[in-house]
């Protein structure tokens, strides 16, 4: 779902940019993650053909955020 996403570090988190066609799947995933990990703050912004997903976490969740949203090498 996040394959090929553009990635940018932001204050307290990360911004991922993917095609807008993935919005439904990503919104479903964000809602499920919110249930298990309420420390994450998910924000979805539709910008024309692109979806910008911002995920933030407090300092105690920074390592988990990095683990989940850093592409595999």
N, C-alpha and C positions, 0 to 999 in steps of 0.2 A: 504494500500500500504506500509506503514511503520510499520505495525504490526510486533512485534517481533524483530525489528531492534536493533542491538547493538548500543549503544550511548556512545560517548566520548566528553568531553569538549575540545575545542581547542581555540587558541587565537582568540578572537572576534566572537566565534561561537560554532558550534557543528559538529561532524562527526557521520554519521549514516552508519551502515553497513548492507546490505540486500543481498539476493540472486540476482545474475546477471540477472535472468529471469525477474526481475521487472524494468530493465533499461528503456525500452520504455515508460512505464507508468510514471515513475519518471521523465524522461526527459521532457515529455509532461507537467506534473505538474509544474516542475521548470520553463519552458518557460512561462506558464500562470501566475505563481506567479511573475515572472520578469516584466510582463506587468503591474500588479497592484501595486507591491511593489519593484520598481527598487533599493531601498536601499540594498536589499539582494544580496549577491554574492553567486551563486551556482556553485559548481565544482563537476563533476562526474568523478570518476576514476574506470575503470574496472580493477579488480585484480583477474584474474582467474575466479573462480565461484562466486566471490563476487563483489558487487558494493559499493564503498565508496562515499557517498554523503556528501560533506562539504558545510555548509551554514554559511555565515558570515554576520554580520551587523555592522554598526558603532554604537557608544554608544547610540545614540538616538533611535536605532531600537532594542536594546538588550532585552527589556521587551517583545516586540512582537515576537522576535525570540524564546525566552524562552517559551512563551505561545503556539506558533505553534508547536514547536519541542520537547516538554517535554511530555513523556507518561503520560496518566491519571493514577491516583493512584487507 
